[in-house]
Amino acid sequence: MLVFIHHMERQFNIVFRIEPEGGFTAIVPSLPGCVTYGKTLKHAQEMIVEAIELYVESLKKHGETIPNEGPIFVSSVRVRDKGKRTKAYAA
């Protein structure tokens, strides 16, 4: 008797943020609260894969829908801080 085990592969988009004190925070936007940290980018990547696996395992256990994302485009913009605005009143 042959038994075939089908492993479904899912895709998740990850945002890596460089932290001012060093290291990287990894965030999965489609999995609220799925956030981790690594001292190096490679470590952050390893940690987020583990975090996603545990998150998906929990979703399955509770019968919740597991998202499967497609490719996205992410960009950033710089916005100049024009300083604090205050209201002036004439006396």
Secondary structure by P-SEA (a helix, b strand, c coil): cbbbbbbbbbbbbbbbbbbccbbbbbbbccccccccccccaaaaaaaaaaaaaaaaaaaaaabbbbbbbcbbbbbbbbbbcccbbbbbbcc
